[in-house]
Amino acid sequence: MSDQPRREPATFAAGCFWDLEAAFRRQQGVLATMTGYTGGTVPDPDYEQVASGTTGHAEAVRVVFDPDLVTYDTLLDLFWSSHDPTVPAVGSERSAIFYHSRKQRAKALASRDRLQEFFGTKVITTEILPAQEFWKADECHQQYYEKCGQGYSTVPKYWE
């Protein structure tokens, strides 16, 4: 039996990746986070290319978590509550879940359907897509709030 934690990936996009990364870094059971870009057509894009809206990428956060300490369902709840998923996509800042397994896909779809009941006629615009190549953002975008001395002290709760 190994003392090493189990490791599973999860990838989310919810607008600015700095905010989303800060929220996930505070979650017990999250072992690592990385900001970057996924879902586009240009290999190894930089921030300026992605921000221009021409690459198709989303600003995203790759999370590595220990499923013995935090469930994927808990990560989905944190994702949904950290942004308004009914806001239409604005270029690279859009709402998306990039699933890494059939199980993650099923859980993402079920959680979206439950949340849609809460929002009623206000349509959730979040895309649920298979995980694609993930391109790490420059180091200046990693753990941004911690590096800049601006503690990200609150995660807005958009629904309960």
FENVEN-V930990 format. One record per residue. RES is the residue in one small letter. SS is DSSP state (@ for helix, = for strand, . for the rest). NEAR is the number of other C-alpha atoms within 10 Angstrom. D_LAST is the distance of its C-alpha to the last C-alpha in Angstrom with 2 decimals. Layout:
# FENVEN-V930990
res ss near d_last
RES SS NEAR D_LAST
RES SS NEAR D_LAST
This chain:
# FENVEN-V930990
res ss near d_last
m . 3 38.64
s . 5 37.23
d . 5 35.53
q . 7 33.94
p . 13 30.19
r . 13 29.22
r . 15 28.06
e = 14 25.99
p = 19 25.08
a = 20 21.92
t = 24 21.86
f = 28 19.19
a = 29 19.61
a = 27 17.20
g . 24 19.60
c . 18 21.53
f @ 27 22.02
w @ 20 22.57
d @ 20 18.99
l @ 23 17.64
e @ 27 20.46
a @ 22 19.81
a @ 18 16.23
f @ 24 17.63
r @ 16 20.67
r . 11 18.82
q . 15 17.43
q . 11 19.84
g . 19 21.60
v = 21 21.75
l = 18 25.51
a = 15 26.01
t = 21 24.62
m = 23 26.63
t = 28 26.08
g = 27 28.02
y = 29 28.46
t = 30 28.22
g . 22 28.48
g . 20 31.56
t . 12 35.27
v . 14 36.98
p . 12 37.79
d . 16 36.91
p . 19 35.67
d . 16 35.38
y @ 15 32.84
e @ 9 35.08
q @ 15 35.54
v @ 22 31.85
a @ 18 30.99
s . 11 33.74
g . 15 31.75
t . 14 34.82
t . 20 33.96
g . 17 30.94
h . 24 29.09
a = 28 25.50
e = 28 24.79
a = 33 23.12
v = 31 22.47
r = 24 24.10
v = 21 22.62
v = 19 24.80
f = 25 23.14
d . 19 24.51
p . 15 22.97
d . 10 24.39
l . 13 22.16
v . 14 18.91
t . 14 17.93
y @ 18 17.45
d @ 14 14.26
t @ 11 12.96
l @ 20 14.33
l @ 19 12.68
d @ 17 9.13
l @ 17 10.52
f @ 21 12.13
w @ 23 9.44
s @ 16 7.33
s . 21 10.84
h . 21 11.97
d . 19 11.90
p . 26 13.15
t . 14 14.77
v . 15 17.26
p . 14 20.63
a . 17 22.33
v = 12 24.59
g . 17 27.22
s . 28 26.30
e = 20 22.87
r . 22 20.88
s = 28 17.95
a = 23 19.31
i = 25 19.10
f = 23 22.62
y = 21 23.03
h . 16 25.87
s . 13 26.40
r @ 10 26.11
k @ 10 23.66
q @ 19 21.33
r @ 18 21.83
a @ 13 20.99
k @ 16 17.76
a @ 22 16.75
l @ 14 17.75
a @ 13 16.01
s @ 15 12.60
r @ 21 13.31
d @ 13 14.45
r @ 11 11.44
l @ 18 9.24
q @ 16 12.27
e @ 11 12.09
f @ 12 8.88
f @ 14 10.88
g . 9 14.06
t . 8 17.12
k . 12 15.64
v . 14 16.71
i . 18 15.10
t . 16 18.06
t . 20 17.35
e = 17 20.55
i = 18 20.84
l = 14 24.31
p = 16 26.63
a . 18 26.98
q . 14 29.98
e . 13 32.12
f . 20 30.23
w = 21 32.20
k = 19 31.60
a . 20 31.26
d . 11 33.88
e @ 11 33.72
c @ 9 32.87
h @ 17 29.41
q . 20 28.70
q . 18 26.71
y @ 19 27.24
y @ 16 25.63
e @ 11 27.45
k @ 11 30.72
c . 9 30.54
g . 8 29.79
q . 9 26.66
g . 11 24.07
y . 15 20.65
s . 10 19.11
t . 10 15.57
v . 15 12.92
p . 12 11.12
k . 12 7.33
y . 11 7.16
w . 13 3.79
e . 8 0.00
